[in-house]
Amino acid sequence: MDLYRGHFDLSSLQPPYSLLNRTIETRELPYCLKHNIGVINYSPLFRRLLGGRYHADSDIEGARASGPYFHGEGLRIITEAVDMAKEMAVALDLTVAQLALRWTLTNHAITSAIVGGKEARPYFGKPESSGGNSDPAAMA
């Protein structure tokens, strides 16, 4: 980013970021905070895996099917983790998707998140139902 900043102002970065993809935490997020660059992440539900709708035996088709997390052992590990997250979500009066999105947005380096699902309601419910516990300490 330093190379680009030498030629023009950077106002934002748009990387993937979620509970399952945190690679930007060590380099990009601190850099953006230091240089006042907004971060508008995409895929906070990690291509729907954090939506809580898949199971270890789910048959996932389409472009997702080729990824290592979408079949076999990878899917089993991810769905076990999502099942644990469901317990935390219930304790906070949230869905897993709401928990994942709130976790993303509580990172002070994140400006906004692009959810991008075709239909938000299956993941987030009615707007009034997404209240839940907003305590940042609970999201840590």
C-alpha positions in Angstrom: 0.0 0.0 0.0 3.0 2.3 0.5 3.7 2.0 -3.2 0.2 3.2 -4.1 0.1 5.9 -1.4 3.2 7.4 -3.0 1.2 8.2 -6.1 -2.4 8.8 -4.8 -4.5 8.9 -1.7 -6.0 5.6 -0.5 -9.3 6.0 1.1 -10.3 2.4 1.6 -9.3 -1.3 1.4 -11.8 -4.0 0.6 -10.5 -7.4 1.7 -12.3 -10.6 2.8 -12.5 -10.9 6.6 -14.4 -13.1 8.9 -14.1 -15.4 11.9 -12.8 -18.0 9.5 -10.5 -15.7 7.4 -8.4 -13.4 9.7 -5.3 -13.0 7.6 -5.5 -9.2 7.4 -5.3 -8.8 11.2 -1.5 -8.8 11.4 -0.5 -6.5 8.6 -3.4 -4.8 6.7 -5.6 -3.8 9.6 -2.9 -2.1 11.6 -1.6 -0.3 8.5 -5.0 1.0 7.7 -5.6 2.2 11.3 -2.2 3.9 11.3 -2.8 5.7 7.9 -6.5 6.4 8.4 -7.6 4.1 5.6 -11.1 2.7 5.8 -11.7 -1.1 5.7 -14.8 -2.3 4.0 -14.6 -6.1 4.3 -16.5 -8.6 2.3 -17.6 -12.1 3.1 -18.1 -11.7 6.8 -20.1 -14.9 6.7 -17.3 -16.7 4.9 -19.3 -17.6 1.8 -22.3 -18.6 3.9 -20.5 -21.1 6.2 -21.1 -18.8 9.2 -24.8 -18.6 8.4 -25.4 -21.7 10.5 -27.3 -23.5 7.7 -24.8 -26.2 6.7 -24.1 -29.5 8.4 -21.1 -31.9 8.2 -23.0 -34.0 5.7 -24.3 -31.1 3.6 -23.9 -31.4 -0.2 -22.7 -28.0 -1.3 -22.8 -27.4 -5.0 -21.6 -24.7 -7.4 -18.5 -22.5 -7.0 -18.3 -23.2 -3.3 -17.9 -26.9 -3.8 -14.3 -26.7 -4.9 -13.1 -25.0 -1.7 -11.4 -27.2 1.0 -13.9 -25.9 3.6 -17.0 -27.0 1.7 -16.6 -30.8 1.7 -15.2 -33.7 3.7 -13.0 -33.0 6.7 -12.8 -29.3 6.1 -16.6 -29.0 6.3 -16.8 -31.2 9.3 -14.3 -29.1 11.2 -16.1 -25.8 10.2 -19.5 -27.1 11.1 -18.3 -28.2 14.5 -16.9 -24.7 15.2 -20.2 -23.2 13.9 -22.1 -25.4 16.3 -20.0 -24.1 19.2 -20.6 -20.5 18.0 -24.4 -21.3 18.0 -24.2 -21.8 21.8 -22.5 -18.4 22.2 -25.0 -16.8 19.9 -28.0 -18.2 21.8 -26.5 -16.8 25.1 -26.4 -13.4 23.4 -29.8 -13.7 21.9 -28.4 -13.7 18.4 -28.2 -16.0 15.4 -24.9 -17.4 14.3 -24.9 -15.0 11.3 -25.6 -12.0 13.6 -22.8 -13.1 15.9 -20.3 -13.4 13.0 -21.3 -10.0 11.6 -21.2 -8.3 15.0 -17.8 -9.9 15.7 -16.5 -8.5 12.5 -17.9 -5.0 13.1 -16.6 -4.8 16.7 -13.0 -4.7 15.3 -12.2 -1.0 15.5 -10.2 -1.2 12.2 -13.3 -2.3 10.2 -15.3 0.6 8.8 -18.2 -1.4 7.3 -18.9 -4.9 6.1 -20.5 -6.1 2.9 -22.7 -9.1 3.6 -23.7 -9.7 0.0 -26.1 -12.6 0.5 -29.0 -12.9 -2.0 -31.4 -13.0 0.9 -30.5 -11.5 4.3 -33.7 -12.6 6.1 -32.7 -16.3 6.4 -29.5 -15.2 8.2 -30.5 -12.1 10.1 -34.3 -12.4 10.6 -36.5 -9.4 10.8 -34.7 -6.1 11.5 -36.2 -5.8 14.9 -35.0 -9.2 15.9 -31.3 -8.4 15.6 -31.1 -6.5 18.8 -29.3 -9.0 21.0 -26.5 -8.2 23.4 -24.4 -5.3 21.9 -21.8 -5.4 24.7 -18.4 -5.2 23.0 -16.8 -7.2 25.8 -19.2 -10.1 25.0 -17.9 -10.1 21.4 -14.2 -10.4 22.4 
